[in-house]
């Protein structure tokens, strides 16, 4: 049994049935969130997926990080294929009592990962030229989508000690989500995941360039984003399943 499965009391619903099929380790995540008007987001999310809101507001997240140990269950991690940066643009939806994540885009530096995720998880992955430089608490992150206008250049890092956020807080609402949703061919799919509760830190970030939201047709507000950081998270992933 994977050690992460020893920690389940924080989950909002039980572990999914059946075996997990993939494991990943996520590193040096920045959660940057902006409030977005409902009438802006609603036309951009499939109508089958109800938007999830917090105190009447919808939110958009831009989340850069890098991954290691990306492998299928029972298969060793291949050194070149299992370690690469990823960057997602996301909002929040809920269906059948399970709040989850809806992705506008996911950029990754490994073409094989892009092809596999598009084919088997129906997710909007894009191949990008990416770099991550970690110097202690300073992370320099750069991503440029190949053949597109989605680009991010940012320095970020933690600003406080780790603090586990309580249910009912906005930070908990952002992060404690244990599934993703996608729609393909008129069908809704859910992919369940599992990890330990997020060890969050407040963060600082200096954005030199950020066109990730605009590439999805979303204009970010002039207000500063809410920023949070997490150093590391081991994640188990289950198969994508259609919902009736």
C-alpha angles and dihedrals in degrees: 000000000000111000091236089067089068088073113064108124092095094058118109090218135017124279113278120262119259130029126308113245106198139035128200135174115217120205138193098358123188116200107199113179133185128185112244128191114254093233089058097051101036097072090048097055120070110263090234089070118071112218115244113222136186117220090340096310132108120214138210121208130201108195122183120183142131131244137217136176091036104169145134118256111278093012122105119241111260110224099229098035100042100058125061144117123269132190126190137190111205150164133192132261136167131208131172092001093304116113113210148155130278116199124215089185143348119200120198135177095222116078092200090057091049093051094045095048092048092049101043104025102030090229125152097247122168131193112242141176103242142172135186124191117186119195107171106290094352117090119187109198129184131175133172119181111230110240093005144081098241110117138160131187116173143149114212144157146154121296102184141027121279114284125180108222122228125236110270095039121112092238091055090047091053097050114023096082120129104192144040129217132214135170123218131165091358093303128113118227132193127200116195123210138181135209139143119277111289114265096215131191127186108251146203125219138181111202113204092175133000122172096146095108096041090054086062092049095259125126113211118226120249091246120104115261125246106253130205133166135204124186103205143354132178111215132195119202130202127204120281109260131194118237120224 
